Amino acid sequence: MSALHTSVMSKAFISALAPVDGDIIVDGTFGAGGHSAQLLAAADCSVFAIDRDPTAIVSGAALVKHYAPRLILMAGTFGAMTDVLALQGIHSVDAIGLDIGVSSMHLDQPERGFSFQSDGPLDMRMSRDGESAADLVNDMPEAALADLLYTYGEERQSRRIAKFIVAARTLKPVVRTLELADIVKKAIGHKPGAKHPATQTFQALRIAVNHELDELKSALLAAERLLKAGGRLAVISFHSLEDRLVKNFLRNRSGGDPLMSRHMPDMKDSHAPIFSHIAKPRRAGLDELAANPRARSAILRSAVRTNAPAPLTPSWEMI
């Protein structure tokens, strides 16, 4: 138990989910099980945990045994949590927690290809199936690759980076993490003391490979349908694209001004607020930042489900 990965903003996250005896709680991003274990230790509740990574399912077996029968660990994506939970006969829950993004155990395993800190295959697939980052880098047209880097990485020099990648792959396929990192460094340079120039490129590819933003949208729509009145939603995100989705979703669903899309109706006129008690965004404290620098970009947002019915057509564009 002591070897569990230390999860980011654990105290605030567990506090937002507020577990009590008898609760059914969803941990949509099991990872190494840190948050699930803390929820189970905080109350006599049941946790239905989901992870898309087969490695996490296997490594979580010991924790499942330790907390049996209160911890149920299921393979799947959190975006499909409605279907995953339905297989267990669960159709409503008391709390849902999402700790979005790549986990430390992914970053620390070079063979998974998520990090440019060590050499490894350019993979980045959390579920270990589908297209890899290498497939995108080597197969996408230059313009499409540039658009991907700009959209998902907010990389201002995306066109120059894409041009350098295409030039490199004409000589030989780009299949290693350090290969790609070196190409990006050559394309845009590296100022001493600044973040690594490949940071946003790797972020963009990871998001695209794992369809992370679409998964988050689906999860938020599922949460409003699964949560009981008084149910708690807590989401930790690690970059602006994710946080913006969560912020605007909660603003819209609480009756605030819709900012996600010009197609959204005014909630105040069309629907009773679905979430209330929208908490101010929270960041990691100085002590946690000193102990875990990876927490520096984490933002926690939380809210409470009202008793208003969920929309009949749960479409992101028509929220």
N, C-alpha and C positions, 0 to 999 in steps of 0.2 A: 504493500500500500504506500509505503514511503517513497517508492520510486516513481510515483505518478508525476507526469509533467505538470509544472506549475502553470495554471491557466491565467490568462490576462484578466485583470480587474475582477477577480473572483468574488471578493467580498461584496462589491457593489452589484454585481450580476446576480448573485444569490439573493441579496436583499430585494432587488427589483422583482424577482420571481416569487419571493415570499412564500416558500413551501410550508404547508401545515399538514398535520396528520390526515391521511385519507386522500390527499391530492393525487391526481394523475397529471404528470408533467412530461412534456416532450423536450428532450435535448436533441435538437436537430443536427448538431455537429459534434458527435461523440469524441472524435479524435483519440486522445489517450485516456479519456474518461475522467479528467479532473473535475469538470463541472458536475457531471453525473454523480460522482462520489460525494461531492459536497452537498448536493441536494438531498441525497439519501441519508447523509449523516445529520442533516438539519431537521428532518421530520420523518415520521413514519409514512412516507409517501411512496408512490410507484413512479418510476422513471422509464419512459419508452424512448430509447436512444436510437438515433439513426446515423449511419455513416456510409458513404459511397465507396470507401477504400476497403478492399478485401483484407488488407493487412491490419487495419484497425479492428475489424470484426474478429479476426483470429486472436490478436493480442488482447482484446477486451474480454476474452473468455474467463480469465481468472477473476476479474472484477464482477462479472455476471454471477459466477459461483459464490463469491463472497457475499453478495447482497441478495442472493436468491430468496424468494421469488420476486423481489421488488424491482429488479433491474432487468428489462427486456431489451436486448440489443438486436437491431434489425438492419439488414443491408438495403440500401436505397439512397435516394437523394432527398434532401429536405424540401425541395420544391414539389416532390410527389408525396409529401407526408400524409395527405388525406387518404391516398390509396394504400400506403404502407401501414398506416394505423388501422384502416378498415380490415386488413388481413388478420389483425389481432382482436377484432370486434370492438375497436375504440372509435367513437364518432364524435365525442366532445371531451375537452380537457380543461384543466384548471390553469395551466401555465405553459408557455412555449418559450424556449430560449434558443437563440442562434448566435454562435460565435463564428462570424463569417471570415472566410479567407484561408490562406495556406497556413498549416500548423507548423510548429517548430520541428516536429518529427519529420515532416516532409522536407523542410529546408536543410535539416541536418543529415539527410541521407543523399549523398551525391548521385547514387544510382537512380533516384527519382527525377533528377534533372530540373528541379525548381530553382536552384541557386547558382549564381555565377561565382560564389566564393570557393567552390571546389569543382574539379572537372568531372563530368558525367554525361550520360546520353541526354540529348535535348528532348526530353519526354514531357513532363509536367502533367500527365494524366492522373487525376486523383483516383479514378475508378479503374485505371489500367486497361481501358478499352477505348476504341474510337481513334480519331486523328490525334497525333502527337504534335508537339510544338515544332519538331523537325519537319513534319509533313506540311505544316503551314508555311514555314520559312522557305522551304524548297519548292513548293508547288504554287503558291499564290502569285498572281500577276503583281508587278511592281506597284501599280496604283492602288490595288486592293490591299496590299500589305501595308502601304503607307497609311491608308485610311484606318486600318485596324490599329496600328500603333498610335495614331492620333486620337481615335475614339476611345480605346480602352486604356491607353497609357497616358493620355493627355500630353503626348510627346510632341513638342513644337517643331522639332527637327525630323519629323517622321519621314518626310520625302527623301531627305539626304541619307538617312539610315537605310531606308528601303533600297535606295539606289546602290549603296555599298553592299548590301546583302545579296542583291541580284547579281552584281559583278562577281562576288566571291563564289556564289553557287554555280556560276558558269564554268568555273575551274574544277570544283568538286563540291558534292553536297555538304551542307553545313549540318553536322550531326552531333556536335559536342557543345556543352554549355560554355566552356571557355573560348571555343572558336567564335561563337556568336558574340560573347562579351568583348572579344578583341576587335571584331568587325565594327561594333558600335563605337568602341573607344577610338578607333581610327577615323570613323566618320565624323564624330562631333568633339573629339578631344576630351581631356579630363583635367579640370582645375584642382590643384592641391587643396585638400580639406573639404571639397564638395562631395556630394553623394556620387556613387559609382554611375557613370554615364549610361550603363545598361539597365539601370533599375526600372525605368518606365517601360522599356522594351520587354523585359521579362514579365513585368506585371501585365502588360497588354496581351502577351501570348498566353499566359496562364489563364486569364479571364476568358479568352476566346476558346481555348482548348476545353475548358470545363464548363462553358456556358454559364458562368457564375452570376451575371446580372439577371439573366432569364430565370435562373433557379431562385434567386432572391425575390424577384417579382412574384413568382408562383407561390413561394413560401408565405409572403405577406398576405396574399389573397386567401391562401388556405387558413392562415391563422385567424382571420376575422370570422371564418365559418366554423372553425373547430372550437374556439374559445367560448366557454360559458360566460354568462353575465358575471362580471367581477374577475374574470380571468386575466392573467398578466402576460404581457408580451415584453421581452427584453432582447435587444439585438446589439451585439458588439461588431462594429465594422472597422476596417483598417485603411480605407482610402476614400477619397471624396466621392467617387462614383457610387459606391455602396451607400455611404452615409447620406448622400443626396436623395437616393431612392427612399430610404427609410424615413428621413425627415419629411419629405414631401408627401409620402403616403400617410403618415400620422397626422400631418397638418390637414390634409384633405379629409381624412376619415374622422377627424374631430370637429369638422365644420369650419375649418379655416380656409384661407384662400388657396385654391388649387393651383399649384405651380408646375406640376409634372408635365402637363400637356394642355394645349389650347382647346382640346376636345373635351376636357373634363367639365361637368356641370358644377354649379355652385352648390356645395353640400348644404348650406344653410337654407336653400330653397327647395332642394330635391330630396333630402334624406336626413333623418335624425342622426346625430353623431354616433359613430360606431365605437370610437375610442375616446376615453376621457383621461384625466390625470396625466397628461403628457408631461413627462419629467424633463427638466432641463438636461441637455447633453452633458455627460460626465466623461472626464479623462482620467488617466492613471495619475496617482499622486507621486510626489517626488521620491518617496521611499521605494515605490515599485519601479519607477523609471531607473533608479540607481541599480536595482537588483536585476531588472529585466529591460534592457534598452528597446526590445521589440515592442514594448507596450506604448512607445512614444506616439504612435499614430492611432491608437485605439480610441474609439468613441462609443459610449454606451447610450442608447436611447431606449426608453421604456414607456409603456402606457397600459391602461386598464380597459378591458372590454365592457361596453355598456350593454343594456338589454335590447338595443335596437336590432332589428333583423338585418342580416347581411344582404347585399344586393342579389337579385335573382340571376344576373348575368355577370359573373366574376371575371371581367375582362380588364386588363391593365389600361388599355386605351380609353375605356369607358368608366373608369373609376369615378 
